[in-house]
């Protein structure tokens, strides 16, 4: 029977635990928006929700619910630094939306 030294045992245990954690780590980073992942208003989901980079471009006849003052920066769905020019949004995972942007999923931030 082959013996296993304590050093080799720790190497195997470390590699095994890393292999078990790798899927969890990659899943955690799946929704992270990178600096250049800005939402394209022409993408199918963004177009369907009427997303625009600046609220002044909203087609009020198509979205009569829009009111002045509704921006991504004061939306309940916005994520991350709400004072930054670009931020995350739970409607568009992995993409960044403009602080001055708007879409029909806008909901007033509580508080």
N, CA, C and O atoms as CSV, one atom per row, in Angstrom:
chain,resi,resn,atom,element,x,y,z
A,1,UNK,N,N,0.833,-1.175,0.000
A,1,UNK,CA,C,0.000,0.000,0.000
A,1,UNK,C,C,0.880,1.242,0.000
A,1,UNK,O,O,1.878,1.300,0.718
A,2,UNK,N,N,0.516,2.221,-0.796
A,2,UNK,CA,C,1.293,3.446,-0.931
A,2,UNK,C,C,0.906,4.403,0.189
A,2,UNK,O,O,-0.277,4.557,0.492
A,3,UNK,N,N,1.885,5.042,0.801
A,3,UNK,CA,C,1.600,6.001,1.869
A,3,UNK,C,C,1.500,7.399,1.293
A,3,UNK,O,O,2.076,7.708,0.250
A,4,UNK,N,N,0.755,8.232,1.995
A,4,UNK,CA,C,0.559,9.618,1.568
A,4,UNK,C,C,1.090,10.532,2.661
A,4,UNK,O,O,0.643,10.465,3.806
A,5,UNK,N,N,2.041,11.383,2.306
A,5,UNK,CA,C,2.592,12.295,3.315
A,5,UNK,C,C,1.586,13.400,3.631
A,5,UNK,O,O,0.664,13.663,2.859
A,6,UNK,N,N,1.780,14.022,4.752
A,6,UNK,CA,C,0.892,15.103,5.167
A,6,UNK,C,C,0.929,16.244,4.144
A,6,UNK,O,O,-0.107,16.847,3.864
A,7,UNK,N,N,2.085,16.546,3.591
A,7,UNK,CA,C,2.234,17.603,2.597
A,7,UNK,C,C,1.385,17.308,1.361
A,7,UNK,O,O,0.683,18.191,0.867
A,8,UNK,N,N,1.444,16.087,0.863
A,8,UNK,CA,C,0.648,15.707,-0.310
A,8,UNK,C,C,-0.844,15.728,0.001
A,8,UNK,O,O,-1.659,16.078,-0.852
A,9,UNK,N,N,-1.197,15.349,1.235
A,9,UNK,CA,C,-2.597,15.371,1.639
A,9,UNK,C,C,-3.154,16.795,1.588
A,9,UNK,O,O,-4.270,17.013,1.117
A,10,UNK,N,N,-2.375,17.759,2.074
A,10,UNK,CA,C,-2.817,19.164,2.033
A,10,UNK,C,C,-2.886,19.694,0.595
A,10,UNK,O,O,-3.767,20.492,0.276
A,11,UNK,N,N,-1.981,19.266,-0.257
A,11,UNK,CA,C,-2.029,19.671,-1.665
A,11,UNK,C,C,-3.305,19.162,-2.329
A,11,UNK,O,O,-3.975,19.904,-3.048
A,12,UNK,N,N,-3.633,17.914,-2.091
A,12,UNK,CA,C,-4.831,17.323,-2.685
A,12,UNK,C,C,-6.085,17.990,-2.138
A,12,UNK,O,O,-7.012,18.291,-2.890
A,13,UNK,N,N,-6.115,18.222,-0.819
A,13,UNK,CA,C,-7.285,18.860,-0.204
A,13,UNK,C,C,-7.462,20.288,-0.724
A,13,UNK,O,O,-8.586,20.720,-0.979
A,14,UNK,N,N,-6.368,21.015,-0.881
A,14,UNK,CA,C,-6.449,22.391,-1.403
A,14,UNK,C,C,-6.941,22.427,-2.834
A,14,UNK,O,O,-7.787,23.250,-3.183
A,15,UNK,N,N,-6.420,21.549,-3.657
A,15,UNK,CA,C,-6.858,21.500,-5.059
A,15,UNK,C,C,-8.317,21.058,-5.154
A,15,UNK,O,O,-9.068,21.567,-5.986
A,16,UNK,N,N,-8.713,20.128,-4.317
A,16,UNK,CA,C,-10.103,19.663,-4.333
A,16,UNK,C,C,-11.077,20.740,-3.904
A,16,UNK,O,O,-12.143,20.888,-4.503
A,17,UNK,N,N,-10.720,21.500,-2.865
A,17,UNK,CA,C,-11.625,22.564,-2.417
A,17,UNK,C,C,-11.705,23.681,-3.460
A,17,UNK,O,O,-12.770,24.272,-3.641
A,18,UNK,N,N,-10.616,23.976,-4.137
A,18,UNK,CA,C,-10.639,24.980,-5.196
A,18,UNK,C,C,-11.535,24.524,-6.341
A,18,UNK,O,O,-12.285,25.318,-6.907
A,19,UNK,N,N,-11.452,23.248,-6.676
A,19,UNK,CA,C,-12.294,22.711,-7.752
A,19,UNK,C,C,-13.774,22.785,-7.381
A,19,UNK,O,O,-14.621,23.004,-8.247
A,20,UNK,N,N,-14.087,22.604,-6.100
A,20,UNK,CA,C,-15.476,22.699,-5.661
A,20,UNK,C,C,-15.982,24.136,-5.632
A,20,UNK,O,O,-17.166,24.375,-5.871
A,21,UNK,N,N,-15.098,25.105,-5.342
A,21,UNK,CA,C,-15.498,26.505,-5.256
A,21,UNK,C,C,-15.513,27.222,-6.597
A,21,UNK,O,O,-16.153,28.266,-6.722
A,22,UNK,N,N,-14.837,26.699,-7.587
A,22,UNK,CA,C,-14.740,27.366,-8.884
A,22,UNK,C,C,-16.103,27.662,-9.508
A,22,UNK,O,O,-16.301,28.785,-9.972
A,23,UNK,N,N,-17.059,26.720,-9.549
A,23,UNK,CA,C,-18.370,27.055,-10.122
A,23,UNK,C,C,-19.100,28.148,-9.334
A,23,UNK,O,O,-19.805,28.970,-9.920
A,24,UNK,N,N,-18.932,28.156,-8.016
A,24,UNK,CA,C,-19.581,29.170,-7.182
A,24,UNK,C,C,-18.995,30.548,-7.481
A,24,UNK,O,O,-19.738,31.522,-7.609
A,25,UNK,N,N,-17.683,30.637,-7.593
A,25,UNK,CA,C,-17.020,31.915,-7.866
A,25,UNK,C,C,-17.409,32.451,-9.234
A,25,UNK,O,O,-17.676,33.645,-9.370
A,26,UNK,N,N,-17.448,31.605,-10.240
A,26,UNK,CA,C,-17.819,32.075,-11.578
A,26,UNK,C,C,-19.282,32.490,-11.623
A,26,UNK,O,O,-19.626,33.430,-12.340
A,27,UNK,N,N,-20.146,31.820,-10.883
A,27,UNK,CA,C,-21.562,32.187,-10.846
A,27,UNK,C,C,-21.750,33.543,-10.168
A,27,UNK,O,O,-22.611,34.321,-10.578
A,28,UNK,N,N,-20.956,33.836,-9.138
A,28,UNK,CA,C,-21.057,35.112,-8.428
A,28,UNK,C,C,-20.668,36.275,-9.326
A,28,UNK,O,O,-21.229,37.364,-9.199
A,29,UNK,N,N,-19.720,36.067,-10.227
A,29,UNK,CA,C,-19.244,37.137,-11.093
A,29,UNK,C,C,-20.058,37.262,-12.373
A,29,UNK,O,O,-19.783,38.150,-13.181
A,30,UNK,N,N,-21.046,36.407,-12.582
A,30,UNK,CA,C,-21.804,36.406,-13.836
A,30,UNK,C,C,-22.605,37.688,-14.020
A,30,UNK,O,O,-22.744,38.152,-15.152
A,31,UNK,N,N,-23.135,38.276,-12.957
A,31,UNK,CA,C,-23.962,39.471,-13.071
A,31,UNK,C,C,-23.209,40.776,-12.922
A,31,UNK,O,O,-23.822,41.844,-12.915
A,32,UNK,N,N,-21.885,40.712,-12.803
A,32,UNK,CA,C,-21.094,41.918,-12.608
A,32,UNK,C,C,-20.944,42.653,-13.936
A,32,UNK,O,O,-20.581,42.060,-14.952
A,33,UNK,N,N,-21.222,43.925,-13.913
A,33,UNK,CA,C,-21.053,44.742,-15.116
A,33,UNK,C,C,-19.646,45.312,-15.143
A,33,UNK,O,O,-19.183,45.862,-14.144
A,34,UNK,N,N,-18.975,45.192,-16.250
A,34,UNK,CA,C,-17.644,45.758,-16.392
A,34,UNK,C,C,-17.770,47.170,-16.944
A,34,UNK,O,O,-18.830,47.563,-17.431
A,35,UNK,N,N,-16.705,47.913,-16.868
A,35,UNK,CA,C,-16.726,49.333,-17.222
A,35,UNK,C,C,-17.209,49.586,-18.649
A,35,UNK,O,O,-17.853,50.606,-18.897
A,36,UNK,N,N,-16.922,48.700,-19.583
A,36,UNK,CA,C,-17.302,48.938,-20.974
A,36,UNK,C,C,-18.582,48.201,-21.376
A,36,UNK,O,O,-18.893,48.120,-22.564
A,37,UNK,N,N,-19.322,47.667,-20.416
A,37,UNK,CA,C,-20.558,46.936,-20.707
A,37,UNK,C,C,-21.775,47.850,-20.607
A,37,UNK,O,O,-22.712,47.564,-19.863
A,38,UNK,N,N,-21.758,48.922,-21.341
A,38,UNK,CA,C,-22.882,49.857,-21.322
A,38,UNK,C,C,-24.023,49.296,-22.155
A,38,UNK,O,O,-23.814,48.725,-23.225
A,39,UNK,N,N,-25.223,49.471,-21.648
A,39,UNK,CA,C,-26.406,48.945,-22.318
A,39,UNK,C,C,-26.632,49.652,-23.652
A,39,UNK,O,O,-26.592,50.879,-23.736
A,40,UNK,N,N,-26.870,48.859,-24.683
A,40,UNK,CA,C,-27.177,49.390,-26.006
A,40,UNK,C,C,-28.689,49.596,-26.097
A,40,UNK,O,O,-29.439,48.626,-25.982
A,41,UNK,N,N,-29.156,50.826,-26.299
A,41,UNK,CA,C,-30.599,51.072,-26.389
A,41,UNK,C,C,-31.271,50.313,-27.532
A,41,UNK,O,O,-32.491,50.144,-27.527
A,42,UNK,N,N,-30.496,49.859,-28.500
A,42,UNK,CA,C,-31.041,49.119,-29.638
A,42,UNK,C,C,-31.181,47.625,-29.370
A,42,UNK,O,O,-31.768,46.911,-30.182
A,43,UNK,N,N,-30.650,47.135,-28.240
A,43,UNK,CA,C,-30.782,45.711,-27.932
A,43,UNK,C,C,-32.256,45.380,-27.732
A,43,UNK,O,O,-33.025,46.250,-27.326
A,44,UNK,N,N,-32.667,44.149,-28.005
A,44,UNK,CA,C,-34.096,43.805,-27.960
A,44,UNK,C,C,-34.777,44.117,-26.625
A,44,UNK,O,O,-35.868,44.687,-26.616
A,45,UNK,N,N,-34.158,43.758,-25.508
A,45,UNK,CA,C,-34.779,43.995,-24.207
A,45,UNK,C,C,-34.862,45.491,-23.901
A,45,UNK,O,O,-35.883,45.968,-23.406
A,46,UNK,N,N,-33.789,46.229,-24.196
A,46,UNK,CA,C,-33.781,47.666,-23.940
A,46,UNK,C,C,-34.809,48.379,-24.818
A,46,UNK,O,O,-35.510,49.276,-24.349
A,47,UNK,N,N,-34.899,47.987,-26.076
A,47,UNK,CA,C,-35.862,48.610,-26.986
A,47,UNK,C,C,-37.297,48.320,-26.547
A,47,UNK,O,O,-38.164,49.189,-26.637
A,48,UNK,N,N,-37.543,47.106,-26.076
A,48,UNK,CA,C,-38.887,46.757,-25.631
A,48,UNK,C,C,-39.320,47.566,-24.421
A,48,UNK,O,O,-40.500,47.882,-24.269
A,49,UNK,N,N,-38.366,47.900,-23.561
A,49,UNK,CA,C,-38.675,48.688,-22.363
A,49,UNK,C,C,-38.497,50.193,-22.593
A,49,UNK,O,O,-38.683,50.988,-21.672
A,50,UNK,N,N,-38.142,50.577,-23.804
A,50,UNK,CA,C,-38.008,51.993,-24.127
A,50,UNK,C,C,-36.814,52.659,-23.471
A,50,UNK,O,O,-36.852,53.862,-23.211
A,51,UNK,N,N,-35.742,51.901,-23.192
A,51,UNK,CA,C,-34.573,52.482,-22.529
A,51,UNK,C,C,-33.903,53.525,-23.416
A,51,UNK,O,O,-33.715,53.312,-24.613
A,52,UNK,N,N,-33.548,54.652,-22.811
A,52,UNK,CA,C,-32.770,55.697,-23.477
A,52,UNK,C,C,-31.665,56.138,-22.514
A,52,UNK,O,O,-31.825,56.051,-21.296
A,53,UNK,N,N,-30.549,56.610,-23.066
A,53,UNK,CA,C,-29.433,57.052,-22.235
A,53,UNK,C,C,-29.738,58.370,-21.524
A,53,UNK,O,O,-29.130,58.665,-20.495
A,54,UNK,N,N,-30.657,59.154,-22.047
A,54,UNK,CA,C,-31.022,60.426,-21.405
A,54,UNK,C,C,-32.536,60.582,-21.439
A,54,UNK,O,O,-33.177,60.373,-22.469
A,55,UNK,N,N,-33.083,60.947,-20.306
A,55,UNK,CA,C,-34.549,61.017,-20.169
A,55,UNK,C,C,-35.210,61.971,-21.152
A,55,UNK,O,O,-36.403,61.835,-21.419
A,56,UNK,N,N,-34.478,62.922,-21.693
A,56,UNK,CA,C,-35.062,63.870,-22.642
A,56,UNK,C,C,-35.421,63.204,-23.971
A,56,UNK,O,O,-36.158,63.776,-24.773
A,57,UNK,N,N,-34.897,61.991,-24.205
A,57,UNK,CA,C,-35.148,61.276,-25.458
A,57,UNK,C,C,-36.365,60.347,-25.384
A,57,UNK,O,O,-36.678,59.663,-26.358
A,58,UNK,N,N,-37.055,60.319,-24.232
A,58,UNK,CA,C,-38.205,59.413,-24.063
A,58,UNK,C,C,-39.336,59.826,-24.999
A,58,UNK,O,O,-39.673,61.006,-25.092
A,59,UNK,N,N,-39.919,58.850,-25.690
A,59,UNK,CA,C,-41.070,59.083,-26.550
A,59,UNK,C,C,-42.313,59.070,-25.657
A,59,UNK,O,O,-42.840,58.005,-25.336
A,60,UNK,N,N,-42.776,60.250,-25.259
A,60,UNK,CA,C,-43.888,60.371,-24.313
A,60,UNK,C,C,-45.197,59.821,-24.880
A,60,UNK,O,O,-46.066,59.396,-24.118
A,61,UNK,N,N,-45.349,59.825,-26.193
A,61,UNK,CA,C,-46.573,59.266,-26.771
A,61,UNK,C,C,-46.589,57.742,-26.652
A,61,UNK,O,O,-47.654,57.143,-26.507
A,62,UNK,N,N,-45.435,57.126,-26.713
A,62,UNK,CA,C,-45.326,55.672,-26.566
A,62,UNK,C,C,-45.346,55.251,-25.102
A,62,UNK,O,O,-45.837,54.173,-24.766
A,63,UNK,N,N,-44.805,56.111,-24.228
A,63,UNK,CA,C,-44.732,55.820,-22.798
A,63,UNK,C,C,-45.382,56.955,-22.012
A,63,UNK,O,O,-44.677,57.789,-21.443
A,64,UNK,N,N,-46.705,57.001,-21.971
A,64,UNK,CA,C,-47.400,58.105,-21.294
A,64,UNK,C,C,-47.190,58.113,-19.779
A,64,UNK,O,O,-47.476,59.114,-19.122
A,65,UNK,N,N,-46.702,57.027,-19.232
A,65,UNK,CA,C,-46.426,56.936,-17.804
A,65,UNK,C,C,-45.204,57.758,-17.387
A,65,UNK,O,O,-45.029,58.057,-16.206
A,66,UNK,N,N,-44.362,58.122,-18.357
A,66,UNK,CA,C,-43.148,58.881,-18.057
A,66,UNK,C,C,-43.492,60.256,-17.507
A,66,UNK,O,O,-44.379,60.943,-18.014
A,67,UNK,N,N,-42.771,60.646,-16.456
A,67,UNK,CA,C,-42.898,61.980,-15.882
A,67,UNK,C,C,-41.510,62.574,-15.702
A,67,UNK,O,O,-40.541,61.852,-15.470
A,68,UNK,N,N,-41.424,63.868,-15.810
A,68,UNK,CA,C,-40.155,64.578,-15.610
A,68,UNK,C,C,-39.593,64.228,-14.232
A,68,UNK,O,O,-40.337,64.175,-13.252
A,69,UNK,N,N,-38.303,63.994,-14.156
A,69,UNK,CA,C,-37.660,63.657,-12.892
A,69,UNK,C,C,-37.417,62.174,-12.700
A,69,UNK,O,O,-36.698,61.784,-11.779
A,70,UNK,N,N,-38.000,61.337,-13.545
A,70,UNK,CA,C,-37.769,59.902,-13.462
A,70,UNK,C,C,-36.478,59.586,-14.210
A,70,UNK,O,O,-36.420,59.704,-15.434
A,71,UNK,N,N,-35.440,59.183,-13.471
A,71,UNK,CA,C,-34.165,58.801,-14.074
A,71,UNK,C,C,-33.672,57.524,-13.404
A,71,UNK,O,O,-34.141,57.157,-12.326
A,72,UNK,N,N,-32.744,56.867,-14.036
A,72,UNK,CA,C,-32.187,55.636,-13.471
A,72,UNK,C,C,-31.539,55.907,-12.109
A,72,UNK,O,O,-31.520,55.026,-11.250
A,73,UNK,N,N,-31.017,57.102,-11.908
A,73,UNK,CA,C,-30.357,57.443,-10.656
A,73,UNK,C,C,-31.280,57.446,-9.451
A,73,UNK,O,O,-30.803,57.328,-8.322
A,74,UNK,N,N,-32.601,57.579,-9.652
A,74,UNK,CA,C,-33.521,57.539,-8.510
A,74,UNK,C,C,-34.525,56.390,-8.636
A,74,UNK,O,O,-35.639,56.463,-8.117
A,75,UNK,N,N,-34.114,55.340,-9.326
A,75,UNK,CA,C,-34.967,54.160,-9.533
A,75,UNK,C,C,-34.641,53.081,-8.502
A,75,UNK,O,O,-33.481,52.897,-8.131
A,76,UNK,N,N,-35.652,52.384,-8.051
A,76,UNK,CA,C,-35.495,51.293,-7.084
A,76,UNK,C,C,-34.648,50.154,-7.647
A,76,UNK,O,O,-34.026,49.424,-6.876
A,77,UNK,N,N,-34.608,49.985,-8.944
A,77,UNK,CA,C,-33.909,48.869,-9.577
A,77,UNK,C,C,-32.426,49.137,-9.807
A,77,UNK,O,O,-31.679,48.222,-10.154
A,78,UNK,N,N,-31.988,50.394,-9.615
A,78,UNK,CA,C,-30.586,50.751,-9.825
A,78,UNK,C,C,-29.714,50.095,-8.767
A,78,UNK,O,O,-30.135,49.914,-7.625
A,79,UNK,N,N,-28.495,49.741,-9.158
A,79,UNK,CA,C,-27.565,49.069,-8.262
A,79,UNK,C,C,-26.214,49.750,-8.319
A,79,UNK,O,O,-25.840,50.322,-9.342
A,80,UNK,N,N,-25.485,49.688,-7.220
A,80,UNK,CA,C,-24.141,50.238,-7.173
A,80,UNK,C,C,-24.142,51.690,-6.758
A,80,UNK,O,O,-25.023,52.138,-6.024
A,81,UNK,N,N,-23.147,52.426,-7.232
A,81,UNK,CA,C,-22.987,53.838,-6.900
A,81,UNK,C,C,-24.010,54.661,-7.683
A,81,UNK,O,O,-23.868,54.842,-8.893
A,82,UNK,N,N,-25.031,55.155,-7.002
A,82,UNK,CA,C,-26.113,55.882,-7.669
A,82,UNK,C,C,-25.730,57.311,-8.051
A,82,UNK,O,O,-26.501,57.992,-8.727
A,83,UNK,N,N,-24.567,57.769,-7.634
A,83,UNK,CA,C,-24.092,59.095,-8.011
A,83,UNK,C,C,-23.174,59.039,-9.229
A,83,UNK,O,O,-22.827,60.078,-9.789
A,84,UNK,N,N,-22.779,57.842,-9.640
A,84,UNK,CA,C,-21.887,57.685,-10.794
A,84,UNK,C,C,-22.656,57.921,-12.093
A,84,UNK,O,O,-23.884,57.842,-12.119
A,85,UNK,N,N,-21.930,58.210,-13.163
A,85,UNK,CA,C,-22.556,58.426,-14.467
A,85,UNK,C,C,-23.174,57.146,-15.013
A,85,UNK,O,O,-24.181,57.202,-15.719
A,86,UNK,N,N,-22.586,55.985,-14.697
A,86,UNK,CA,C,-23.073,54.687,-15.152
A,86,UNK,C,C,-23.195,53.766,-13.957
A,86,UNK,O,O,-22.341,53.783,-13.071
A,87,UNK,N,N,-24.254,52.955,-13.918
A,87,UNK,CA,C,-24.502,52.067,-12.782
A,87,UNK,C,C,-25.162,50.786,-13.254
A,87,UNK,O,O,-25.604,50.688,-14.398
A,88,UNK,N,N,-25.224,49.816,-12.373
A,88,UNK,CA,C,-25.884,48.559,-12.676
A,88,UNK,C,C,-27.391,48.686,-12.552
A,88,UNK,O,O,-27.902,49.638,-11.963
A,89,UNK,N,N,-28.094,47.715,-13.114
A,89,UNK,CA,C,-29.561,47.694,-13.045
A,89,UNK,C,C,-30.009,46.241,-12.970
A,89,UNK,O,O,-29.503,45.393,-13.705
A,90,UNK,N,N,-30.957,45.953,-12.083
A,90,UNK,CA,C,-31.402,44.571,-11.936
A,90,UNK,C,C,-32.235,44.100,-13.134
A,90,UNK,O,O,-32.399,42.895,-13.322
A,91,UNK,N,N,-32.752,45.005,-13.929
A,91,UNK,CA,C,-33.485,44.626,-15.141
A,91,UNK,C,C,-32.524,44.191,-16.252
A,91,UNK,O,O,-32.851,43.315,-17.053
A,92,UNK,N,N,-31.357,44.797,-16.294
A,92,UNK,CA,C,-30.356,44.509,-17.326
A,92,UNK,C,C,-29.082,43.973,-16.667
A,92,UNK,O,O,-28.094,44.703,-16.591
A,93,UNK,N,N,-29.069,42.720,-16.186
A,93,UNK,CA,C,-27.897,42.194,-15.490
A,93,UNK,C,C,-26.669,42.146,-16.390
A,93,UNK,O,O,-26.751,41.789,-17.565
A,94,UNK,N,N,-25.535,42.513,-15.814
A,94,UNK,CA,C,-24.278,42.500,-16.551
A,94,UNK,C,C,-24.066,43.723,-17.423
A,94,UNK,O,O,-23.040,43.825,-18.096
A,95,UNK,N,N,-25.009,44.652,-17.428
A,95,UNK,CA,C,-24.889,45.871,-18.231
A,95,UNK,C,C,-25.005,47.089,-17.328
A,95,UNK,O,O,-25.576,47.015,-16.240
A,96,UNK,N,N,-24.467,48.196,-17.781
A,96,UNK,CA,C,-24.573,49.444,-17.045
A,96,UNK,C,C,-25.520,50.388,-17.769
A,96,UNK,O,O,-25.541,50.453,-18.998
A,97,UNK,N,N,-26.299,51.116,-16.983
A,97,UNK,CA,C,-27.226,52.095,-17.535
A,97,UNK,C,C,-26.766,53.488,-17.137
A,97,UNK,O,O,-26.072,53.660,-16.135
A,98,UNK,N,N,-27.153,54.471,-17.920
A,98,UNK,CA,C,-26.769,55.856,-17.638
A,98,UNK,C,C,-27.575,56.386,-16.462
A,98,UNK,O,O,-28.761,56.082,-16.332
A,99,UNK,N,N,-26.945,57.167,-15.613
A,99,UNK,CA,C,-27.625,57.755,-14.460
A,99,UNK,C,C,-28.826,58.585,-14.913
A,99,UNK,O,O,-29.867,58.578,-14.256
A,100,UNK,N,N,-28.688,59.293,-16.019
A,100,UNK,CA,C,-29.748,60.145,-16.557
A,100,UNK,C,C,-30.685,59.391,-17.496
A,100,UNK,O,O,-31.537,60.000,-18.142
A,101,UNK,N,N,-30.532,58.067,-17.574
A,101,UNK,CA,C,-31.351,57.260,-18.465
A,101,UNK,C,C,-32.738,57.003,-17.909
A,101,UNK,O,O,-33.067,57.424,-16.800
A,102,UNK,N,N,-33.554,56.301,-18.699
A,102,UNK,CA,C,-34.915,55.955,-18.288
A,102,UNK,C,C,-35.376,54.733,-19.064
A,102,UNK,O,O,-34.972,54.527,-20.209
A,103,UNK,N,N,-36.228,53.915,-18.434
A,103,UNK,CA,C,-36.939,52.841,-19.132
A,103,UNK,C,C,-38.300,52.676,-18.472
A,103,UNK,O,O,-38.533,53.210,-17.388
A,104,UNK,N,N,-39.194,51.945,-19.112
A,104,UNK,CA,C,-40.563,51.827,-18.617
A,104,UNK,C,C,-40.671,50.990,-17.346
A,104,UNK,O,O,-41.746,50.921,-16.750
A,105,UNK,N,N,-39.588,50.354,-16.921
A,105,UNK,CA,C,-39.600,49.591,-15.672
A,105,UNK,C,C,-39.274,50.471,-14.470
A,105,UNK,O,O,-39.157,49.971,-13.351
A,106,UNK,N,N,-39.124,51.784,-14.692
A,106,UNK,CA,C,-38.743,52.709,-13.615
A,106,UNK,C,C,-39.733,52.635,-12.452
A,106,UNK,O,O,-40.949,52.644,-12.643
A,107,UNK,N,N,-39.165,52.560,-11.219
A,107,UNK,CA,C,-39.946,52.546,-9.983
A,107,UNK,C,C,-39.261,53.498,-9.009
A,107,UNK,O,O,-38.040,53.444,-8.860
A,108,UNK,N,N,-40.005,54.356,-8.351
A,108,UNK,CA,C,-39.434,55.328,-7.413
A,108,UNK,C,C,-38.701,54.618,-6.284
A,108,UNK,O,O,-39.233,53.707,-5.650
A,109,UNK,N,N,-37.475,55.053,-6.051
A,109,UNK,CA,C,-36.672,54.494,-4.970
A,109,UNK,C,C,-37.262,54.859,-3.629
A,109,UNK,O,O,-37.594,56.020,-3.388
A,110,UNK,N,N,-37.396,53.882,-2.754
A,110,UNK,CA,C,-37.925,54.147,-1.419
A,110,UNK,C,C,-36.881,54.831,-0.555
A,110,UNK,O,O,-35.684,54.586,-0.704
A,111,UNK,N,N,-37.328,55.672,0.332
A,111,UNK,CA,C,-36.439,56.307,1.293
A,111,UNK,C,C,-35.956,57.565,0.851
A,111,UNK,O,O,-35.193,58.217,1.564
